[in-house]
């Protein structure tokens, strides 16, 4: 993944979506891949772990209560002071966005999905090689 | 290999008996890759809630696979399983993810827990220090189970010394893949908690 290009894409997402504060691409096992500069490294680490957990639980909800189609379209949390949106990005990755209270949830979701559709292949991380030693 | 359970479809899914009036929460903790998900899966009588994700290359150099080279997936939220003890009691099992980046989840998972199982692997004993320190600080009763995958090559007393474990904390051996063995760990924890309660009442 080209870090500079991906970061630039995320910044573009924030620019065209009012109320958004941070954007982060994370691996499905909970590690940050790239994020907007608005997010400090520690917060990015934390958000990556949170978003991986939320998406995984949302997936379990989909398996238990969905129509069997599998997959999660979007996970969202609304808290005092903002919202968290997460969508599946490229293979093995998720896109998370934090917004203020003022953001329009429909627009945020739409713009996130649009970004993923256009550029999903840039926002991915492959599985680890089978030999485990690093 | 390590994450296969001995009897994956051992018990048909059982519904909770209506006589159950005592729900006990148990936390399963320990370092990365020690077998927590496997243990919950082995003993659960319901389809366990599964939040395992494929490990990606982003984890190279962060999630250390030394000694667990066959590991391909890792828990990112928590494991959840259930086992009915008798007509009135049911255990709810919550398995925490092992890596440091998920430690913030632990306090919530532990709250209200009757006790905890700390799984250890002698190849990576240091990974369990955080769990043990955390439980001691919270005064949550716990037992330590050495997941030896059926091949006991370390003396339990050596492990107790290496972990600097309080003599009062039960330490036993288990094979997390084996339902009976994993169940034995939970029973040891319940007995330990029971004896602590009896002691306190004296």
Interface residues (C-beta under 8 A of the other chain):
Chain A: X26 X27 X28 X29 X30 X31 X32 X33 X45 X46 X48 X49 X52 X53 X54 X56 X57 X59 X60 X92 X93 X125 X126 X127 X128 X129 X130 X131 X132 X133 X134
Chain B: X49 X50 X51 X52 X53 X54 X55 X56 X57 X58 X59 X60 X61 X62 X63 X64 X65 X66 X68 X69 X70 X71 X72 X74 X76 X77 X78 X97 X99 X101 X102 X104 X105
